[in-house]
Amino acid sequence: MNAVTNEWKSIDLFTQMKEHEQVIFCNDEQTGLKAIIAIHNTTLGPALGGCRMQPYPTVDAALFDVLRLSKGMTYKCIAADVDFGGGKAVIIGDPNKDKTPELFRALGQFVESLNGRFYTGTDMGTTPEDFVHAMKETDCIVGVPQEYGGSGDSSVPTALGVIYGLQATNKALWGSDDLQGKTYAIQGLGKVGYKVAEQLLEKGANLYVCDINQAAVDSIVSYAKEIGGSVKVVQGDEIYRTDADVFVPCAFGNVVNDDTIDAFKVRAIVGSANNQLLDVRHGQMLQERGILYAPDYIVNAGGLIQVSDELYGPNKERVLQKTKAIYSTLLDIYTQAENEQLTTIEAANRFCEKRLEMRSRRNNFFSHKKRPKWDIRL
């Protein structure tokens, strides 16, 4: 990451954001808010994407992250078949030290100034409760607690989508989508990773796990003992070298890179982390090594499906039904990649770009001068 962002320092800002419509730098001295909002593409509707908070070492690192994440959201929205575009927000700060209600109200004011072009909610380092404060300044917030009119914890459908992705991958590799008896190496036991681990244990799978949060590790080990499951704890980079069948990245992105790719012994990589490949060429390198890669924005779309659905009025059954489509979509991507001799990420990108081109003629109702017709303010 540092090497990449250092290289960017000499690149003009407009060159860095050439694929994006708009990048907004948000500064509020009183609350200490330092944030960047990136709107990638609004062809299909207003931009939608979560807001993450972490202590980025430099502004360049934060910009690099928000540009990649917002572009990924465009593809995720297209693949999930929701009428939204891609956007993302990042807050530069330590989520354990720098959060205040006033900071999130300041963020809400910046979001409101975009007049419906951007909807946001929780992501890594933020919680639904944080955005209860932002809601006091804007209605362009999704994923808030149910008691505030939201749809609840978006990590639930996200984890379910990962399970569907794992089942589809097992089907492609071994002819059966049964998860029992296979071994999965889960990197990260956060909001999504922990739920994935629980469900895999319940389905009879074996696990390797790692996380910097010892309490989460202890908890999943305890749960495994309770139900008679198998969990082995590894530390740090050891997770890349396990003899698991599938690597399941559920923490930070960029984990498939020049430093890690030769360590993998797995048959597939399927997880919830965004931007797992540092570069598209790493998809080709995985294919050359016989490792099947499940494009992250296909697999982790469950949360997006829920928060986008929320704007039509929360409906859990509708969300679960749409999340099931991750299974068939991923199998289609695998088939397309094989038939056209593409990497799976190339096949997924082509699928999304073709759909974007087709849908661009159908979504002209959206105007930047007015809120979308389903806006909860109306």
Salt bridges, closest charged atoms under 4 A:
GLU19 OE1 - LYS71 NZ 2.86
GLU21 OE1 - ARG117 NH2 3.37
ASP65 OD2 - ARG52 NH1 3.50
ASP81 OD1 - ARG359 NH1 2.74
GLU112 OE2 - ARG371 NH2 3.26
GLU112 OE1 - ARG377 NH2 2.31
ASP123 OD1 - ARG52 NE 3.38
ASP123 OD2 - LYS88 NZ 2.58
ASP130 OD2 - LYS99 NZ 2.73
GLU137 OE2 - ARG105 NH2 2.81
ASP139 OD2 - ARG377 NE 3.20
ASP153 OD2 - LYS195 NZ 3.40
ASP258 OD2 - ARG281 NH2 2.83
ASP258 OD1 - HIS282 NE2 2.86
ASP309 OD1 - ARG318 NE 2.44
GLU340 OE1 - ARG350 NH1 3.33
ASP375 OD2 - ARG371 NH1 3.52
